[in-house]
């Protein structure tokens, strides 16, 4: 009996939260998507930091120019003049001369975050008060500018979008999609449904004054990742982070298991750094521990085997329903990736607890940046 009560509480609590979050996302997707009509926007600068070649990069870069707005500019930021992506950027600009665009090259050492260093010159050069910082591997819909402004409400300080993984090649890429879509995506969309949205660094859209008041672009380096800092800054200003109704997609291409593991541990460390109390309970958010509790109750004779089987079906059936309604990847192989993801979540949580910093693109993150900075 001493074991049964804690197991019941764990299983019931986890299942309740899981089904509620999936239900919130299903409600969000209750209406079919539509292409937003042109108009309803204000002058906007789109900043796209680029570093190296990624799957589908040419298409993602070109999608920047599909915005159906009359007054916006595009600024591509590259740190290295010999970056392999530079020819693709120049081609995209040449193919879309009807939209004002620039390529800025250089690295301003304002922080330990290479992405912010790359963006600094673009932020300084932006001509418009509304600025959208969008990673180069995000494939933008034709009405992405309308979607950004549509998501802005009276109490909004920042609009963001989690990446929806598409174009997966191989099982490791499907594993990464399992983390991005039916795990992190569900949590982020459900949080937004209850007014607790949080930023994702793939897309950060706000008015320049919002960030300048907090200290400018360098303020985003106060935490290990700019999305955590952006969330904290926005909430500290008494405003909310809003998530676009339909998240933008990211073509993944191929991945390796090593890359997926390293990326998930890195992101876990980022969440632990910014929101340690919330992260403490993250180990229970996947299916492994709740379903282990269900298995324990079955082994103790407190739960019939058929009920345990129904619990497994309910857990992953809810995720399948969300993926179906949202149009995300779903297949027997993808379900296998969901199972492996949930088995890995406790290990990722433990790995994140064992150390703080990490190396990202040759830069050590999670250590204080010198106060005296120079521009390269």
PAGU-550536 format. One record per residue (C-alpha): x negated, y, z; residue in three letters. Coordinates in nm, 3 decimals. Each point is the difference from the previous one (the first is absolute). Layout:
<nodes>
<node px="X" py="Y" pz="Z" code="ALA"/>
...
</nodes>
This chain:
<nodes>
<node px="0.000" py="0.000" pz="0.000" code="UNK"/>
<node px="-0.289" py="0.236" pz="0.076" code="UNK"/>
<node px="-0.120" py="-0.035" pz="-0.361" code="UNK"/>
<node px="0.342" py="0.007" pz="-0.161" code="UNK"/>
<node px="0.108" py="0.347" pz="0.117" code="UNK"/>
<node px="-0.307" py="0.189" pz="-0.136" code="UNK"/>
<node px="0.021" py="-0.193" pz="-0.328" code="UNK"/>
<node px="0.369" py="0.084" pz="-0.037" code="UNK"/>
<node px="-0.064" py="0.367" pz="0.072" code="UNK"/>
<node px="-0.286" py="0.011" pz="-0.251" code="UNK"/>
<node px="0.195" py="-0.177" pz="-0.273" code="UNK"/>
<node px="0.322" py="0.197" pz="0.048" code="UNK"/>
<node px="-0.182" py="0.334" pz="0.022" code="UNK"/>
<node px="-0.214" py="-0.062" pz="-0.308" code="UNK"/>
<node px="0.288" py="-0.133" pz="-0.209" code="UNK"/>
<node px="0.224" py="0.291" pz="0.098" code="UNK"/>
<node px="-0.259" py="0.259" pz="-0.102" code="UNK"/>
<node px="-0.090" py="-0.187" pz="-0.319" code="UNK"/>
<node px="0.359" py="-0.034" pz="-0.118" code="UNK"/>
<node px="0.075" py="0.361" pz="0.091" code="UNK"/>
<node px="-0.296" py="0.135" pz="-0.199" code="UNK"/>
<node px="0.090" py="-0.214" pz="-0.302" code="UNK"/>
<node px="0.362" py="0.112" pz="0.034" code="UNK"/>
<node px="-0.102" py="0.366" pz="0.002" code="UNK"/>
<node px="-0.196" py="-0.044" pz="-0.323" code="UNK"/>
<node px="0.287" py="-0.190" pz="-0.161" code="UNK"/>
<node px="0.231" py="0.288" pz="0.091" code="UNK"/>
<node px="-0.250" py="0.246" pz="-0.150" code="UNK"/>
<node px="0.012" py="-0.190" pz="-0.329" code="UNK"/>
<node px="0.378" py="-0.041" pz="-0.001" code="UNK"/>
<node px="0.038" py="0.229" pz="-0.302" code="UNK"/>
<node px="-0.171" py="-0.055" pz="-0.337" code="UNK"/>
<node px="-0.294" py="0.222" pz="-0.083" code="UNK"/>
<node px="0.031" py="0.273" pz="-0.260" code="UNK"/>
<node px="-0.225" py="0.232" pz="-0.194" code="UNK"/>
<node px="0.019" py="0.346" pz="0.152" code="UNK"/>
<node px="0.086" py="0.281" pz="-0.243" code="UNK"/>
<node px="-0.262" py="0.260" pz="-0.078" code="UNK"/>
<node px="0.000" py="0.315" pz="0.211" code="UNK"/>
<node px="0.044" py="0.059" pz="0.371" code="UNK"/>
<node px="-0.372" py="0.040" pz="0.062" code="UNK"/>
<node px="-0.243" py="0.277" pz="0.091" code="UNK"/>
<node px="-0.353" py="0.072" pz="-0.130" code="UNK"/>
<node px="-0.218" py="-0.295" pz="0.097" code="UNK"/>
<node px="-0.364" py="-0.110" pz="-0.010" code="UNK"/>
<node px="-0.069" py="-0.372" pz="-0.033" code="UNK"/>
<node px="-0.340" py="-0.104" pz="0.137" code="UNK"/>
<node px="-0.127" py="-0.344" pz="-0.100" code="UNK"/>
<node px="-0.328" py="-0.117" pz="0.158" code="UNK"/>
<node px="-0.172" py="-0.254" pz="-0.222" code="UNK"/>
<node px="-0.288" py="-0.232" pz="0.086" code="UNK"/>
<node px="-0.094" py="-0.275" pz="-0.244" code="UNK"/>
<node px="0.205" py="-0.225" pz="-0.221" code="UNK"/>
<node px="0.309" py="-0.181" pz="0.132" code="UNK"/>
<node px="0.257" py="-0.228" pz="-0.166" code="UNK"/>
<node px="0.238" py="0.196" pz="-0.222" code="UNK"/>
<node px="-0.186" py="0.325" pz="0.064" code="UNK"/>
<node px="0.055" py="0.150" pz="-0.346" code="UNK"/>
<node px="0.375" py="-0.051" pz="0.030" code="UNK"/>
<node px="0.009" py="0.135" pz="0.357" code="UNK"/>
<node px="-0.192" py="0.312" pz="-0.099" code="UNK"/>
<node px="0.226" py="0.060" pz="-0.299" code="UNK"/>
<node px="0.308" py="-0.033" pz="0.221" code="UNK"/>
<node px="-0.106" py="0.320" pz="0.178" code="UNK"/>
<node px="0.112" py="0.198" pz="-0.304" code="UNK"/>
<node px="0.347" py="-0.153" pz="-0.025" code="UNK"/>
<node px="0.142" py="0.227" pz="0.268" code="UNK"/>
<node px="0.315" py="0.166" pz="-0.129" code="UNK"/>
<node px="-0.074" py="0.344" pz="0.140" code="UNK"/>
<node px="-0.078" py="0.324" pz="-0.178" code="UNK"/>
<node px="-0.259" py="0.144" pz="0.234" code="UNK"/>
<node px="-0.263" py="-0.236" pz="0.132" code="UNK"/>
<node px="-0.371" py="-0.053" pz="-0.040" code="UNK"/>
<node px="-0.217" py="-0.309" pz="0.034" code="UNK"/>
<node px="-0.346" py="-0.003" pz="0.156" code="UNK"/>
<node px="-0.213" py="-0.313" pz="-0.012" code="UNK"/>
<node px="-0.278" py="-0.018" pz="0.259" code="UNK"/>
<node px="-0.312" py="-0.210" pz="-0.054" code="UNK"/>
<node px="-0.301" py="0.000" pz="0.233" code="UNK"/>
<node px="-0.258" py="-0.160" pz="-0.231" code="UNK"/>
<node px="-0.059" py="0.151" pz="-0.346" code="UNK"/>
<node px="-0.086" py="-0.350" pz="-0.126" code="UNK"/>
<node px="0.322" py="-0.155" pz="0.130" code="UNK"/>
<node px="0.129" py="-0.272" pz="-0.234" code="UNK"/>
<node px="0.349" py="0.149" pz="0.009" code="UNK"/>
<node px="-0.103" py="0.337" pz="-0.144" code="UNK"/>
<node px="0.056" py="-0.096" pz="-0.367" code="UNK"/>
<node px="0.348" py="-0.128" pz="0.083" code="UNK"/>
<node px="0.083" py="0.326" pz="0.178" code="UNK"/>
<node px="-0.118" py="0.208" pz="-0.294" code="UNK"/>
<node px="0.204" py="-0.214" pz="-0.240" code="UNK"/>
<node px="0.314" py="0.037" pz="0.211" code="UNK"/>
<node px="-0.048" py="0.377" pz="0.009" code="UNK"/>
<node px="-0.054" py="0.014" pz="-0.377" code="UNK"/>
<node px="0.316" py="-0.205" pz="-0.061" code="UNK"/>
<node px="0.214" py="0.232" pz="0.212" code="UNK"/>
<node px="-0.119" py="0.352" pz="-0.080" code="UNK"/>
<node px="0.346" py="0.142" pz="0.061" code="UNK"/>
<node px="-0.059" py="-0.031" pz="0.377" code="UNK"/>
<node px="-0.275" py="0.221" pz="0.151" code="UNK"/>
<node px="-0.270" py="-0.229" pz="0.136" code="UNK"/>
<node px="-0.358" py="0.012" pz="0.122" code="UNK"/>
<node px="-0.273" py="-0.242" pz="0.095" code="UNK"/>
<node px="-0.209" py="0.112" pz="0.295" code="UNK"/>
<node px="-0.324" py="-0.181" pz="0.079" code="UNK"/>
<node px="-0.197" py="0.025" pz="0.323" code="UNK"/>
<node px="-0.005" py="-0.109" pz="0.362" code="UNK"/>
<node px="0.066" py="0.249" pz="0.280" code="UNK"/>
<node px="-0.117" py="-0.155" pz="0.325" code="UNK"/>
<node px="0.274" py="0.124" pz="0.229" code="UNK"/>
<node px="0.049" py="-0.330" pz="0.186" code="UNK"/>
<node px="-0.100" py="-0.365" pz="0.029" code="UNK"/>
<node px="0.293" py="-0.088" pz="-0.226" code="UNK"/>
<node px="-0.118" py="-0.023" pz="-0.365" code="UNK"/>
<node px="0.353" py="0.044" pz="-0.132" code="UNK"/>
<node px="0.042" py="0.332" pz="0.181" code="UNK"/>
<node px="-0.344" py="0.112" pz="-0.116" code="UNK"/>
<node px="0.106" py="-0.076" pz="-0.356" code="UNK"/>
<node px="0.332" py="0.183" pz="0.040" code="UNK"/>
<node px="-0.145" py="0.315" pz="0.161" code="UNK"/>
<node px="-0.084" py="0.175" pz="-0.327" code="UNK"/>
<node px="0.345" py="-0.079" pz="-0.140" code="UNK"/>
<node px="0.177" py="0.130" pz="0.310" code="UNK"/>
<node px="-0.197" py="0.326" pz="-0.025" code="UNK"/>
<node px="0.073" py="0.035" pz="-0.373" code="UNK"/>
<node px="0.374" py="-0.080" pz="0.017" code="UNK"/>
<node px="0.205" py="0.287" pz="-0.141" code="UNK"/>
<node px="0.339" py="-0.096" pz="0.142" code="UNK"/>
<node px="0.125" py="-0.009" pz="0.362" code="UNK"/>
<node px="0.150" py="-0.349" pz="-0.030" code="UNK"/>
<node px="-0.271" py="-0.267" pz="-0.022" code="UNK"/>
<node px="0.029" py="-0.375" pz="-0.058" code="UNK"/>
<node px="-0.309" py="-0.210" pz="0.067" code="UNK"/>
<node px="0.049" py="-0.330" pz="-0.182" code="UNK"/>
<node px="-0.252" py="-0.284" pz="-0.022" code="UNK"/>
<node px="-0.116" py="-0.091" pz="-0.347" code="UNK"/>
<node px="0.134" py="-0.358" pz="0.017" code="UNK"/>
<node px="0.363" py="0.108" pz="0.050" code="UNK"/>
<node px="0.216" py="-0.040" pz="-0.311" code="UNK"/>
<node px="0.244" py="0.289" pz="0.002" code="UNK"/>
<node px="0.358" py="-0.011" pz="-0.134" code="UNK"/>
<node px="0.116" py="0.262" pz="-0.250" code="UNK"/>
<node px="0.195" py="0.186" pz="0.266" code="UNK"/>
<node px="-0.257" py="-0.019" pz="0.278" code="UNK"/>
<node px="-0.004" py="0.377" pz="0.051" code="UNK"/>
<node px="0.378" py="0.009" pz="0.037" code="UNK"/>
<node px="-0.021" py="-0.291" pz="0.246" code="UNK"/>
<node px="-0.255" py="0.185" pz="0.213" code="UNK"/>
<node px="0.207" py="0.317" pz="0.023" code="UNK"/>
<node px="0.322" py="-0.197" pz="0.044" code="UNK"/>
<node px="-0.152" py="-0.163" pz="0.311" code="UNK"/>
<node px="-0.075" py="0.336" pz="0.158" code="UNK"/>
<node px="0.254" py="0.096" pz="0.266" code="UNK"/>
<node px="0.043" py="0.295" pz="0.239" code="UNK"/>
<node px="-0.213" py="-0.168" pz="0.268" code="UNK"/>
<node px="-0.256" py="-0.164" pz="-0.232" code="UNK"/>
<node px="-0.368" py="0.082" pz="0.026" code="UNK"/>
<node px="-0.138" py="-0.271" pz="-0.225" code="UNK"/>
<node px="0.130" py="-0.238" pz="-0.268" code="UNK"/>
<node px="-0.176" py="-0.330" pz="-0.059" code="UNK"/>
<node px="0.040" py="-0.331" pz="-0.181" code="UNK"/>
<node px="-0.126" py="-0.347" pz="0.090" code="UNK"/>
<node px="-0.139" py="-0.196" pz="-0.295" code="UNK"/>
<node px="0.214" py="-0.278" pz="-0.147" code="UNK"/>
<node px="-0.235" py="-0.265" pz="-0.136" code="UNK"/>
<node px="0.057" py="-0.109" pz="-0.359" code="UNK"/>
<node px="-0.194" py="-0.179" pz="-0.277" code="UNK"/>
<node px="-0.159" py="-0.253" pz="0.236" code="UNK"/>
<node px="-0.246" py="-0.242" pz="-0.158" code="UNK"/>
<node px="-0.092" py="-0.302" pz="0.210" code="UNK"/>
<node px="0.103" py="-0.110" pz="0.349" code="UNK"/>
<node px="-0.223" py="0.245" pz="0.194" code="UNK"/>
<node px="0.174" py="0.289" pz="-0.176" code="UNK"/>
<node px="0.336" py="-0.152" pz="0.093" code="UNK"/>
<node px="-0.124" py="-0.014" pz="0.359" code="UNK"/>
<node px="-0.079" py="0.370" pz="-0.012" code="UNK"/>
<node px="0.345" py="0.062" pz="-0.147" code="UNK"/>
<node px="0.145" py="-0.194" pz="0.295" code="UNK"/>
<node px="-0.166" py="0.247" pz="0.236" code="UNK"/>
<node px="0.094" py="0.310" pz="-0.202" code="UNK"/>
<node px="0.359" py="-0.078" pz="-0.094" code="UNK"/>
<node px="0.191" py="-0.224" pz="0.239" code="UNK"/>
<node px="-0.205" py="0.092" pz="0.306" code="UNK"/>
<node px="-0.145" py="0.351" pz="0.003" code="UNK"/>
<node px="0.255" py="0.129" pz="-0.251" code="UNK"/>
<node px="0.294" py="-0.129" pz="0.199" code="UNK"/>
<node px="-0.129" py="0.155" pz="0.321" code="UNK"/>
<node px="-0.067" py="0.336" pz="-0.164" code="UNK"/>
<node px="0.336" py="0.021" pz="-0.176" code="UNK"/>
<node px="0.189" py="-0.116" pz="0.308" code="UNK"/>
<node px="-0.183" py="0.259" pz="0.210" code="UNK"/>
<node px="0.103" py="0.271" pz="-0.241" code="UNK"/>
<node px="0.363" py="-0.116" pz="0.021" code="UNK"/>
<node px="0.003" py="0.079" pz="0.372" code="UNK"/>
<node px="-0.193" py="0.325" pz="-0.028" code="UNK"/>
<node px="-0.339" py="-0.144" pz="0.097" code="UNK"/>
<node px="-0.178" py="0.005" pz="-0.334" code="UNK"/>
<node px="-0.380" py="-0.005" pz="-0.007" code="UNK"/>
<node px="-0.246" py="0.097" pz="-0.268" code="UNK"/>
<node px="-0.173" py="-0.226" pz="-0.249" code="UNK"/>
<node px="-0.315" py="0.142" pz="-0.157" code="UNK"/>
<node px="0.100" py="-0.106" pz="-0.351" code="UNK"/>
<node px="0.233" py="0.301" pz="-0.025" code="UNK"/>
<node px="-0.008" py="0.313" pz="0.217" code="UNK"/>
<node px="0.225" py="0.285" pz="-0.115" code="UNK"/>
<node px="0.041" py="0.321" pz="0.196" code="UNK"/>
<node px="-0.011" py="0.378" pz="-0.006" code="UNK"/>
<node px="-0.353" py="0.139" pz="0.026" code="UNK"/>
<node px="0.091" py="0.211" pz="0.304" code="UNK"/>
<node px="0.090" py="-0.312" pz="0.197" code="UNK"/>
<node px="-0.353" py="-0.137" pz="-0.014" code="UNK"/>
<node px="-0.180" py="0.335" pz="0.005" code="UNK"/>
<node px="0.173" py="0.085" pz="0.329" code="UNK"/>
<node px="-0.141" py="-0.320" pz="0.148" code="UNK"/>
<node px="-0.356" py="0.080" pz="-0.111" code="UNK"/>
<node px="-0.008" py="-0.077" pz="-0.370" code="UNK"/>
<node px="-0.105" py="-0.314" pz="-0.181" code="UNK"/>
<node px="-0.272" py="-0.073" pz="0.256" code="UNK"/>
<node px="0.274" py="-0.051" pz="0.260" code="UNK"/>
<node px="0.082" py="-0.328" pz="-0.174" code="UNK"/>
<node px="-0.339" py="-0.134" pz="0.112" code="UNK"/>
<node px="0.092" py="0.010" pz="0.370" code="UNK"/>
<node px="0.094" py="-0.366" pz="-0.027" code="UNK"/>
<node px="-0.159" py="-0.285" pz="-0.193" code="UNK"/>
<node px="0.258" py="0.030" pz="-0.278" code="UNK"/>
<node px="0.168" py="0.306" pz="-0.144" code="UNK"/>
<node px="0.348" py="-0.153" pz="0.015" code="UNK"/>
<node px="-0.019" py="-0.049" pz="0.377" code="UNK"/>
<node px="-0.124" py="0.358" pz="0.046" code="UNK"/>
<node px="0.273" py="0.127" pz="-0.235" code="UNK"/>
<node px="0.269" py="-0.175" pz="0.204" code="UNK"/>
<node px="-0.133" py="0.141" pz="0.327" code="UNK"/>
<node px="-0.030" py="0.352" pz="-0.144" code="UNK"/>
<node px="0.353" py="-0.008" pz="-0.141" code="UNK"/>
<node px="0.158" py="-0.126" pz="0.320" code="UNK"/>
<node px="-0.200" py="0.246" pz="0.210" code="UNK"/>
<node px="0.156" py="0.279" pz="-0.207" code="UNK"/>
<node px="0.345" py="-0.126" pz="0.095" code="UNK"/>
<node px="0.071" py="-0.134" pz="-0.348" code="UNK"/>
<node px="0.058" py="-0.346" pz="-0.143" code="UNK"/>
<node px="-0.173" py="-0.212" pz="-0.260" code="UNK"/>
<node px="0.248" py="-0.093" pz="-0.273" code="UNK"/>
<node px="-0.044" py="-0.299" pz="-0.231" code="UNK"/>
<node px="0.117" py="0.012" pz="-0.361" code="UNK"/>
<node px="0.317" py="-0.201" pz="-0.051" code="UNK"/>
<node px="-0.165" py="-0.236" pz="-0.249" code="UNK"/>
<node px="-0.375" py="-0.044" pz="0.064" code="UNK"/>
<node px="-0.248" py="0.034" pz="-0.286" code="UNK"/>
<node px="-0.179" py="-0.310" pz="-0.126" code="UNK"/>
<node px="-0.364" py="-0.110" pz="-0.003" code="UNK"/>
<node px="-0.122" py="-0.258" pz="-0.255" code="UNK"/>
<node px="-0.235" py="-0.234" pz="0.187" code="UNK"/>
<node px="-0.158" py="-0.216" pz="-0.267" code="UNK"/>
<node px="-0.235" py="-0.257" pz="0.152" code="UNK"/>
<node px="-0.119" py="-0.014" pz="0.358" code="UNK"/>
<node px="-0.219" py="-0.234" pz="0.203" code="UNK"/>
<node px="0.087" py="-0.139" pz="0.342" code="UNK"/>
<node px="-0.301" py="0.183" pz="0.141" code="UNK"/>
<node px="0.125" py="0.333" pz="-0.137" code="UNK"/>
<node px="0.350" py="-0.055" pz="0.137" code="UNK"/>
<node px="-0.127" py="-0.093" pz="0.345" code="UNK"/>
<node px="-0.243" py="0.293" pz="0.018" code="UNK"/>
<node px="0.266" py="0.246" pz="-0.114" code="UNK"/>
<node px="0.258" py="-0.123" pz="0.253" code="UNK"/>
<node px="-0.248" py="0.009" pz="0.289" code="UNK"/>
<node px="-0.103" py="0.352" pz="-0.103" code="UNK"/>
<node px="0.360" py="0.120" pz="-0.006" code="UNK"/>
<node px="0.066" py="-0.169" pz="0.333" code="UNK"/>
<node px="-0.290" py="0.190" pz="0.154" code="UNK"/>
<node px="0.141" py="0.321" pz="-0.142" code="UNK"/>
<node px="0.339" py="-0.067" pz="0.162" code="UNK"/>
<node px="-0.165" py="-0.092" pz="0.329" code="UNK"/>
<node px="-0.199" py="0.323" pz="-0.006" code="UNK"/>
<node px="0.302" py="0.222" pz="-0.067" code="UNK"/>
<node px="0.280" py="-0.176" pz="0.185" code="UNK"/>
<node px="-0.153" py="-0.237" pz="0.258" code="UNK"/>
<node px="0.320" py="-0.059" pz="0.199" code="UNK"/>
<node px="0.200" py="-0.098" pz="-0.308" code="UNK"/>
<node px="-0.287" py="-0.210" pz="-0.130" code="UNK"/>
<node px="-0.012" py="-0.196" pz="0.325" code="UNK"/>
<node px="0.330" py="-0.165" pz="-0.094" code="UNK"/>
<node px="-0.084" py="-0.053" pz="-0.365" code="UNK"/>
<node px="-0.114" py="-0.356" pz="0.058" code="UNK"/>
<node px="0.367" py="-0.096" pz="0.045" code="UNK"/>
<node px="0.123" py="0.160" pz="-0.323" code="UNK"/>
<node px="-0.076" py="-0.289" pz="-0.236" code="UNK"/>
<node px="0.181" py="-0.330" pz="-0.001" code="UNK"/>
<node px="-0.277" py="-0.215" pz="0.154" code="UNK"/>
<node px="0.050" py="0.068" pz="0.371" code="UNK"/>
<node px="0.384" py="0.025" pz="-0.002" code="UNK"/>
<node px="0.025" py="-0.324" pz="-0.199" code="UNK"/>
<node px="-0.258" py="-0.160" pz="0.229" code="UNK"/>
<node px="0.234" py="0.092" pz="0.287" code="UNK"/>
<node px="0.287" py="-0.167" pz="-0.186" code="UNK"/>
<node px="-0.217" py="-0.309" pz="-0.048" code="UNK"/>
<node px="-0.082" py="0.000" pz="0.370" code="UNK"/>
<node px="0.367" py="0.012" pz="0.093" code="UNK"/>
<node px="0.064" py="-0.292" pz="-0.235" code="UNK"/>
<node px="-0.284" py="-0.200" pz="0.154" code="UNK"/>
<node px="0.139" py="0.067" pz="0.348" code="UNK"/>
<node px="0.342" py="-0.124" pz="-0.108" code="UNK"/>
<node px="0.164" py="0.339" pz="0.046" code="UNK"/>
<node px="0.071" py="0.047" pz="-0.370" code="UNK"/>
<node px="0.125" py="-0.255" pz="-0.256" code="UNK"/>
<node px="-0.229" py="-0.062" pz="-0.296" code="UNK"/>
<node px="0.268" py="0.114" pz="-0.243" code="UNK"/>
<node px="0.021" py="0.336" pz="0.176" code="UNK"/>
<node px="-0.378" py="0.037" pz="-0.018" code="UNK"/>
<node px="0.015" py="-0.067" pz="-0.373" code="UNK"/>
<node px="0.278" py="0.255" pz="-0.038" code="UNK"/>
<node px="-0.217" py="0.253" pz="0.184" code="UNK"/>
<node px="-0.280" py="-0.042" pz="-0.256" code="UNK"/>
<node px="0.247" py="0.039" pz="-0.285" code="UNK"/>
<node px="0.152" py="0.309" pz="0.162" code="UNK"/>
<node px="-0.339" py="0.164" pz="0.057" code="UNK"/>
<node px="-0.126" py="-0.037" pz="-0.357" code="UNK"/>
<node px="0.346" py="0.015" pz="-0.153" code="UNK"/>
<node px="0.033" py="0.355" pz="0.131" code="UNK"/>
<node px="-0.326" py="0.094" pz="-0.171" code="UNK"/>
<node px="0.113" py="-0.169" pz="-0.321" code="UNK"/>
<node px="0.324" py="0.200" pz="0.012" code="UNK"/>
<node px="-0.195" py="0.326" pz="0.033" code="UNK"/>
<node px="-0.236" py="-0.094" pz="-0.284" code="UNK"/>
<node px="0.297" py="-0.095" pz="-0.220" code="UNK"/>
<node px="0.195" py="0.319" pz="0.072" code="UNK"/>
<node px="-0.308" py="0.222" pz="-0.040" code="UNK"/>
<node px="-0.129" py="-0.177" pz="-0.310" code="UNK"/>
<node px="-0.328" py="-0.103" pz="0.164" code="UNK"/>
<node px="-0.201" py="-0.311" pz="-0.081" code="UNK"/>
<node px="0.168" py="-0.322" pz="0.113" code="UNK"/>
<node px="-0.075" py="-0.358" pz="-0.100" code="UNK"/>
<node px="-0.092" py="-0.328" pz="0.172" code="UNK"/>
<node px="-0.367" py="0.104" pz="-0.026" code="UNK"/>
<node px="0.082" py="0.337" pz="0.155" code="UNK"/>
<node px="0.182" py="-0.170" pz="0.288" code="UNK"/>
<node px="-0.314" py="-0.209" pz="0.057" code="UNK"/>
<node px="-0.190" py="0.328" pz="0.019" code="UNK"/>
<node px="0.249" py="0.126" pz="0.261" code="UNK"/>
<node px="-0.068" py="-0.310" pz="0.211" code="UNK"/>
<node px="-0.378" py="0.044" pz="-0.023" code="UNK"/>
<node px="0.032" py="0.372" pz="0.076" code="UNK"/>
<node px="0.186" py="-0.074" pz="0.322" code="UNK"/>
<node px="-0.260" py="-0.254" pz="0.104" code="UNK"/>
<node px="-0.272" py="0.262" pz="-0.059" code="UNK"/>
<node px="0.165" py="0.289" pz="0.186" code="UNK"/>
<node px="-0.107" py="-0.115" pz="0.352" code="UNK"/>
<node px="-0.357" py="-0.052" pz="-0.126" code="UNK"/>
<node px="-0.006" py="0.344" pz="-0.161" code="UNK"/>
<node px="0.130" py="0.152" pz="0.325" code="UNK"/>
<node px="-0.277" py="-0.170" pz="0.198" code="UNK"/>
<node px="-0.267" py="0.102" pz="-0.253" code="UNK"/>
<node px="0.113" py="0.362" pz="0.023" code="UNK"/>
<node px="-0.028" py="-0.011" pz="0.381" code="UNK"/>
<node px="-0.359" py="-0.120" pz="-0.012" code="UNK"/>
<node px="-0.150" py="0.315" pz="-0.153" code="UNK"/>
<node px="0.099" py="0.353" pz="-0.097" code="UNK"/>
<node px="-0.183" py="0.119" pz="-0.309" code="UNK"/>
<node px="-0.041" py="-0.140" pz="-0.348" code="UNK"/>
<node px="-0.183" py="0.067" pz="-0.324" code="UNK"/>
<node px="0.213" py="0.124" pz="-0.292" code="UNK"/>
<node px="-0.154" py="0.061" pz="-0.340" code="UNK"/>
<node px="-0.343" py="0.030" pz="0.157" code="UNK"/>
<node px="0.112" py="0.245" pz="0.269" code="UNK"/>
<node px="0.016" py="-0.081" pz="0.371" code="UNK"/>
<node px="0.342" py="0.093" pz="0.138" code="UNK"/>
<node px="0.095" py="0.040" pz="0.363" code="UNK"/>
<node px="-0.307" py="0.192" pz="0.116" code="UNK"/>
<node px="-0.015" py="0.375" pz="0.076" code="UNK"/>
<node px="-0.089" py="0.216" pz="-0.298" code="UNK"/>
<node px="-0.274" py="0.262" pz="0.056" code="UNK"/>
<node px="0.137" py="0.347" pz="0.063" code="UNK"/>
<node px="-0.243" py="0.158" pz="-0.246" code="UNK"/>
<node px="0.104" py="-0.092" pz="-0.353" code="UNK"/>
<node px="-0.142" py="0.077" pz="-0.338" code="UNK"/>
<node px="0.143" py="-0.013" pz="-0.348" code="UNK"/>
<node px="-0.154" py="-0.228" pz="-0.254" code="UNK"/>
</nodes>
